């Protein structure tokens, strides 16, 4: 990559902060993702990072048809884009159960499925499916160690999967396993941990199949464990951050050759004290759930991020001459997923020129359904 790949020729009229995306780099990341997976067959990318129709369409252009999403709005976006196979990877509860069935009705050419880990939710879904005379595809969500959602791979999980399998209004699609707790930077250590936690999942699969309850597919992992799960037979991998990448993953997972494809354009709004520079990158415009640094300043070598509030990011720089009030600067988010959701639109950049804007269409919880 050219060292000035991120710079816009004429940024003067752009309101900051703004989130820039680079379509050519996104496509490179899509090609890298497909090449790593050995094709599209076992790829089910997550769209929670970008929530954007145009990025879905770029993946469709490369033949990807199976997707994963976290909200009904994201599922609706995928339906609008014409994706064929859409997995809602958040157990539907409350009004989202009815909204899930509306998706099935509104998009008859799409296959919608959902994850479950509760017998109570399974019963609610099957009752509606029975009343509507349809069959609904469900994945059993397995807790492999993250302790965020899912059912432990034990006897209770076996009984719940059997319950789904035996129900005439349900299709047992397989198992869903998200291991977002695995963050080892060293690939060998990450693979060891991933394989260790996955053993119980394979034991559950083998036990069920021995009793005559087949597991057609396992959907497993996110971006960090993508290089590991892609080696497994019968497993679909679900990378998401790979599309835009970020400074956090680039620093932690050097074994993957994805490129940063999203950059924040920011401005210096004040220099409140000696060697302190204030940018317009507050909590409202940059993910703030992590410790500092929260961005990689591409032209801020030696600077240290020391404070952030609603509209301000305070950076300590070695000297006062590095930035002047009003200067533009470029920064790669450390955590891109929640940062994207803070923007109504992203601005597209090709060959240093601003070429348009893509709506972050599924940033809210509802589009129409």
C-alpha positions as CSV (number, residue, x, y, z in Angstrom):
1,X,0.0,0.0,0.0
2,X,1.1,3.5,-0.8
3,X,2.0,5.2,2.5
4,X,-0.4,8.0,1.7
5,X,-3.2,5.7,0.6
6,X,-5.8,7.1,3.1
7,X,-5.3,10.9,2.2
8,X,-8.2,12.8,0.5
9,X,-7.1,15.4,-2.0
10,X,-9.6,18.0,-1.0
11,X,-10.9,17.5,2.6
12,X,-11.7,21.2,3.2
13,X,-15.5,20.9,2.9
14,X,-16.0,17.6,4.7
15,X,-17.7,17.9,8.1
16,X,-15.7,16.1,10.7
17,X,-15.5,13.7,12.3
18,X,-16.3,11.5,9.2
19,X,-15.8,7.8,8.6
20,X,-14.1,7.1,5.3
21,X,-14.2,3.7,3.5
22,X,-12.1,2.6,0.6
23,X,-14.1,0.2,-1.7
24,X,-11.0,-1.2,-3.5
25,X,-9.5,-2.2,-0.1
26,X,-12.8,-3.8,1.0
27,X,-12.8,-5.9,-2.2
28,X,-9.2,-6.9,-1.5
29,X,-10.3,-8.1,1.9
30,X,-13.2,-10.0,0.4
31,X,-10.8,-11.8,-2.0
32,X,-8.4,-12.5,0.9
33,X,-11.2,-13.9,3.0
34,X,-12.4,-16.2,0.1
35,X,-8.9,-17.3,-0.7
36,X,-8.2,-18.2,3.0
37,X,-11.4,-20.2,3.1
38,X,-10.7,-22.0,-0.1
39,X,-13.8,-20.7,-1.7
40,X,-17.2,-19.5,-0.7
41,X,-18.8,-22.8,0.3
42,X,-17.9,-22.6,4.0
43,X,-18.1,-18.8,4.4
44,X,-20.9,-17.1,6.3
45,X,-19.6,-13.6,6.9
46,X,-21.1,-11.5,9.7
47,X,-22.4,-8.0,8.7
48,X,-22.5,-6.5,12.2
49,X,-19.3,-4.6,11.6
50,X,-20.5,-2.6,8.5
51,X,-24.3,-2.8,8.5
52,X,-24.1,-1.5,4.9
53,X,-25.9,-2.6,1.8
54,X,-23.1,-1.7,-0.6
55,X,-20.6,-3.9,1.3
56,X,-23.1,-6.8,1.2
57,X,-23.5,-6.3,-2.5
58,X,-19.7,-6.4,-3.0
59,X,-19.7,-9.8,-1.3
60,X,-22.6,-11.0,-3.4
61,X,-20.7,-9.9,-6.4
62,X,-17.9,-12.3,-5.4
63,X,-20.4,-15.1,-5.0
64,X,-21.0,-15.1,-1.2
65,X,-24.7,-16.0,-0.5
66,X,-24.7,-17.1,3.2
67,X,-24.6,-14.4,5.8
68,X,-24.8,-13.9,9.6
69,X,-26.3,-10.9,11.4
70,X,-27.1,-9.7,14.9
71,X,-30.3,-7.8,14.6
72,X,-33.7,-7.9,12.7
73,X,-32.7,-4.7,11.0
74,X,-29.5,-6.3,9.7
75,X,-31.5,-9.4,8.6
76,X,-33.9,-7.1,6.7
77,X,-31.0,-5.3,5.1
78,X,-29.7,-8.7,3.8
79,X,-33.2,-9.5,2.6
80,X,-33.4,-6.3,0.7
81,X,-30.0,-7.0,-0.9
82,X,-31.2,-10.4,-2.1
83,X,-29.0,-12.6,0.1
84,X,-30.2,-16.2,-0.1
85,X,-29.3,-17.6,3.3
86,X,-29.5,-15.4,6.4
87,X,-28.8,-16.5,10.0
88,X,-30.0,-14.3,12.9
89,X,-27.2,-14.9,15.4
90,X,-29.1,-13.4,18.4
91,X,-31.9,-15.5,20.0
92,X,-35.2,-13.7,19.1
93,X,-37.1,-12.7,22.2
94,X,-40.1,-10.4,22.9
95,X,-41.4,-8.6,19.8
96,X,-38.4,-9.9,17.8
97,X,-40.0,-13.3,17.5
98,X,-42.9,-11.8,15.5
99,X,-40.5,-9.6,13.6
100,X,-38.5,-12.8,12.7
101,X,-41.7,-14.3,11.2
102,X,-42.4,-11.1,9.3
103,X,-39.0,-11.4,7.7
104,X,-39.9,-14.9,6.6
105,X,-43.2,-13.6,5.1
106,X,-41.8,-10.5,3.5
107,X,-38.8,-12.2,1.8
108,X,-40.0,-15.6,0.5
109,X,-36.9,-16.0,-1.7
110,X,-34.6,-15.9,1.3
111,X,-34.0,-18.6,3.8
112,X,-34.0,-17.2,7.4
113,X,-32.8,-19.1,10.4
114,X,-32.1,-18.1,14.0
115,X,-30.1,-19.4,17.0
116,X,-31.8,-20.6,20.2
117,X,-30.6,-21.8,23.6
118,X,-33.9,-21.8,25.5
119,X,-36.7,-24.4,25.4
120,X,-39.2,-21.7,26.2
121,X,-38.2,-19.7,23.0
122,X,-38.2,-22.9,21.0
123,X,-41.8,-23.5,22.1
124,X,-42.9,-20.0,21.2
125,X,-41.3,-20.3,17.8
126,X,-42.8,-23.7,17.0
127,X,-46.3,-22.5,18.1
128,X,-46.3,-19.6,15.6
129,X,-44.7,-21.9,12.9
130,X,-47.5,-24.4,13.5
131,X,-50.2,-21.7,13.3
132,X,-48.8,-20.3,10.1
133,X,-48.2,-23.8,8.5
134,X,-44.5,-23.3,7.9
135,X,-41.2,-24.9,8.9
136,X,-38.6,-22.7,10.6
137,X,-34.9,-23.5,10.7
138,X,-33.1,-23.2,14.1
139,X,-29.5,-23.6,15.2
140,X,-28.7,-24.6,18.7
141,X,-26.4,-21.9,20.2
142,X,-23.6,-23.5,22.2
143,X,-21.6,-21.8,25.0
144,X,-18.0,-22.9,24.4
145,X,-16.5,-20.7,27.0
146,X,-17.4,-17.1,26.3
147,X,-20.3,-17.2,28.8
148,X,-22.3,-14.6,26.9
149,X,-25.0,-16.7,25.4
150,X,-25.7,-20.2,24.4
151,X,-26.2,-23.5,26.3
152,X,-23.4,-25.5,27.7
153,X,-22.6,-28.6,25.5
154,X,-24.1,-31.1,28.0
155,X,-27.0,-33.4,28.4
156,X,-29.4,-30.4,28.5
157,X,-28.1,-29.3,25.1
158,X,-28.6,-32.8,23.7
159,X,-32.3,-32.8,24.8
160,X,-32.9,-29.4,23.4
161,X,-31.4,-30.3,20.0
162,X,-33.5,-33.5,20.0
163,X,-36.6,-31.4,20.8
164,X,-35.9,-29.2,17.7
165,X,-35.1,-32.1,15.5
166,X,-38.3,-34.0,16.4
167,X,-40.6,-31.1,15.9
168,X,-42.4,-31.2,12.5
169,X,-42.5,-27.4,12.3
170,X,-38.8,-26.9,13.0
171,X,-35.7,-27.8,11.0
172,X,-32.6,-28.6,13.1
173,X,-29.9,-26.7,11.1
174,X,-27.0,-27.6,13.3
175,X,-24.9,-25.9,16.0
176,X,-23.8,-22.3,16.4
177,X,-20.6,-21.6,18.3
178,X,-19.1,-18.1,18.9
179,X,-15.8,-18.1,20.6
180,X,-15.2,-14.4,21.0
181,X,-13.4,-14.9,24.3
182,X,-10.3,-16.3,22.4
183,X,-7.8,-13.4,21.9
184,X,-4.4,-15.0,21.9
185,X,-2.1,-13.0,19.7
186,X,0.1,-15.9,18.8
187,X,-1.6,-18.1,16.2
188,X,-0.3,-21.4,17.7
189,X,-1.6,-20.5,21.2
190,X,-4.9,-19.2,19.7
191,X,-5.3,-22.5,17.8
192,X,-4.6,-24.5,20.9
193,X,-7.2,-22.7,22.9
194,X,-9.7,-22.8,20.1
195,X,-9.3,-26.5,19.6
196,X,-9.4,-27.2,23.3
197,X,-12.7,-25.3,23.7
198,X,-14.1,-26.9,20.5
199,X,-13.6,-30.5,21.8
200,X,-16.8,-30.3,23.8
201,X,-18.7,-29.1,20.8
202,X,-17.4,-32.1,18.7
203,X,-18.2,-34.5,21.6
204,X,-21.8,-33.1,21.6
205,X,-22.0,-33.5,17.8
206,X,-20.7,-37.1,17.9
207,X,-23.0,-38.1,20.7
208,X,-26.1,-36.7,19.0
209,X,-25.2,-38.3,15.7
210,X,-24.6,-41.7,17.3
211,X,-28.2,-41.5,18.6
212,X,-29.5,-40.7,15.1
213,X,-29.7,-36.9,15.3
214,X,-27.5,-35.5,12.5
215,X,-25.7,-32.2,12.7
216,X,-25.7,-30.9,9.1
217,X,-23.5,-27.9,9.8
218,X,-21.7,-26.0,12.6
219,X,-21.3,-22.3,12.3
220,X,-18.3,-21.3,14.3
221,X,-16.1,-18.4,15.3
222,X,-15.5,-14.8,14.4
223,X,-12.5,-13.1,12.9
224,X,-9.8,-14.1,15.4
225,X,-10.5,-17.8,15.1
226,X,-11.4,-17.7,11.4
227,X,-8.0,-19.1,10.3
228,X,-8.5,-22.1,12.6
229,X,-12.2,-23.0,12.0
230,X,-11.7,-22.8,8.2
231,X,-9.6,-26.0,8.4
232,X,-12.6,-28.0,9.8
233,X,-14.9,-30.1,7.7
234,X,-18.5,-29.3,8.0
235,X,-17.9,-26.0,9.6
236,X,-19.0,-22.6,8.3
237,X,-16.8,-19.7,9.4
238,X,-18.2,-16.3,10.3
239,X,-15.6,-13.5,10.1
240,X,-17.0,-10.0,10.2
241,X,-14.3,-7.4,11.1
242,X,-12.2,-8.8,8.2
243,X,-14.2,-6.6,5.8
244,X,-13.0,-3.3,7.2
245,X,-10.3,-4.4,9.7
246,X,-9.1,-2.1,12.4
247,X,-6.0,-1.1,14.3
248,X,-6.8,-3.5,17.2
249,X,-7.0,-6.6,15.1
250,X,-4.1,-5.5,12.9
251,X,-1.9,-5.3,16.0
252,X,-3.1,-8.5,17.6
253,X,-3.5,-10.9,14.6
254,X,-0.5,-10.4,12.4
255,X,-1.1,-13.8,10.9
256,X,-3.9,-12.4,8.8
257,X,-3.3,-10.2,5.7
258,X,-6.4,-8.0,5.8
259,X,-6.0,-4.3,5.1
260,X,-7.5,-1.4,7.0
261,X,-10.4,-0.1,4.8
262,X,-12.0,2.4,7.2
263,X,-10.4,5.6,8.5
264,X,-11.7,8.5,10.6
265,X,-11.1,12.0,9.3
266,X,-10.8,14.3,12.2
267,X,-9.8,17.9,13.0
268,X,-7.8,19.7,15.7
269,X,-10.3,21.8,17.5
270,X,-8.1,23.1,20.3
271,X,-4.6,23.1,21.9
272,X,-5.6,23.7,25.5
273,X,-2.1,23.5,27.0
274,X,1.5,22.9,26.2
275,X,1.9,19.7,24.1
276,X,-1.9,18.9,24.3
277,X,-4.0,18.6,21.2
278,X,-7.7,18.1,21.1
279,X,-9.5,16.3,18.2
280,X,-13.2,16.2,17.5
281,X,-13.3,12.4,18.2
282,X,-15.4,12.1,21.4
283,X,-17.4,9.2,22.7
284,X,-20.2,10.0,20.2
285,X,-18.0,9.4,17.2
286,X,-15.4,6.8,18.3
287,X,-15.9,3.6,20.3
288,X,-14.9,4.2,23.9
289,X,-15.4,0.9,25.6
290,X,-11.7,0.0,25.5
291,X,-8.6,1.5,27.2
292,X,-6.4,4.0,25.4
293,X,-5.3,4.1,22.6
294,X,-8.7,4.1,20.9
295,X,-7.4,5.1,17.5
296,X,-4.2,4.8,15.6
297,X,-3.2,8.3,14.5
298,X,-1.7,7.9,11.1
299,X,0.4,11.1,11.4
300,X,0.8,11.2,15.2
301,X,3.9,9.4,15.9
302,X,4.9,9.7,19.5
303,X,1.5,11.0,20.6
304,X,-0.3,9.5,23.6
305,X,-4.1,9.5,24.0
306,X,-4.9,10.7,27.5
307,X,-8.6,11.7,27.7
308,X,-11.9,11.5,25.9
309,X,-15.3,13.0,26.5
310,X,-18.5,13.4,24.5
311,X,-17.0,15.5,21.7
312,X,-13.3,15.6,22.5
313,X,-10.2,13.3,22.3
314,X,-7.2,14.7,24.1
315,X,-3.8,13.7,22.9
316,X,-0.4,14.5,24.4
317,X,2.1,15.2,21.6
318,X,5.9,15.7,21.8
319,X,5.7,19.3,20.6
320,X,3.3,22.0,19.7
321,X,4.3,22.1,16.1
322,X,3.0,18.7,15.2
323,X,-0.6,19.9,14.7
324,X,-2.2,23.3,14.4
325,X,-5.8,24.2,15.3
326,X,-8.0,23.4,12.2
327,X,-5.6,20.8,10.8
328,X,-7.1,17.6,9.5
329,X,-5.8,14.2,10.7
330,X,-6.5,10.6,9.9
331,X,-7.0,7.8,12.4
332,X,-7.8,4.0,12.2
333,X,-10.2,3.0,15.0
334,X,-9.0,0.3,17.4
335,X,-12.5,-1.2,17.4
336,X,-14.3,-0.6,14.2
337,X,-17.6,-2.4,14.8
338,X,-19.2,0.0,17.4
339,X,-17.5,3.0,15.7
340,X,-19.4,2.4,12.4
341,X,-22.7,2.3,14.2
342,X,-22.1,5.9,15.4
343,X,-22.3,7.2,11.8
344,X,-25.4,7.6,9.6
345,X,-23.2,7.2,6.5
346,X,-19.7,6.4,5.5
347,X,-17.9,8.4,2.8
348,X,-16.3,6.4,-0.1
349,X,-12.8,7.3,-1.3
350,X,-11.2,6.1,-4.5
351,X,-7.8,7.2,-5.7
352,X,-7.7,10.0,-3.1
353,X,-11.1,11.5,-4.2
354,X,-14.4,11.5,-2.4
355,X,-16.8,9.5,-4.6
356,X,-20.0,9.3,-2.6
357,X,-21.7,8.1,0.5
358,X,-23.1,4.8,1.7
359,X,-25.8,4.7,4.3
360,X,-25.2,2.6,7.4
361,X,-28.7,1.3,6.8
362,X,-28.9,-1.1,9.7
363,X,-27.3,1.1,12.4
364,X,-30.7,1.4,14.1
365,X,-32.8,-1.5,15.5
366,X,-35.5,-1.1,12.9
367,X,-35.7,-0.3,9.1
368,X,-39.3,-1.2,8.3
369,X,-40.1,-4.5,10.0
